[in-house]
Amino acid sequence: MSTVNAEVKKNPNENAISLIRRFTKRVQGSGIIPRVRSIRYSQRKPNQARMKKDALVVLGMRKEYELLEKLGKLPEKKTKRR
């Protein structure tokens, strides 16, 4: 991702308010704000090793559940009574 810096320098007869206004216009024109907001909450894609590890954990839990179900050691599910 390329970085765009919005830089303004104060002119000799310029007051602070007009300098801030000029800087704000420069930032809006460069498109920095929408780009930063779009990546604000983005997360990195998990790598292949992490995805495999997570999949193995799920498979292990499923196998353990099936074994407990087969042995009849699971608690009974609560049913709604009307």
Sequence and secondary structure as in RCSB ss.txt:
>XXXX:A:sequence
MSTVNAEVKKNPNENAISLIRRFTKRVQGSGIIPRVRSIRYSQRKPNQARMKKDALVVLGMRKEYELLEKLGKLP
EKKTKRR
>XXXX:A:secstr
           TT  HHHHHHHHHHHHHHHTHHHHHHHHTT      HHHHHHHHHHHHHHHHHHHHHHHHT S 
       
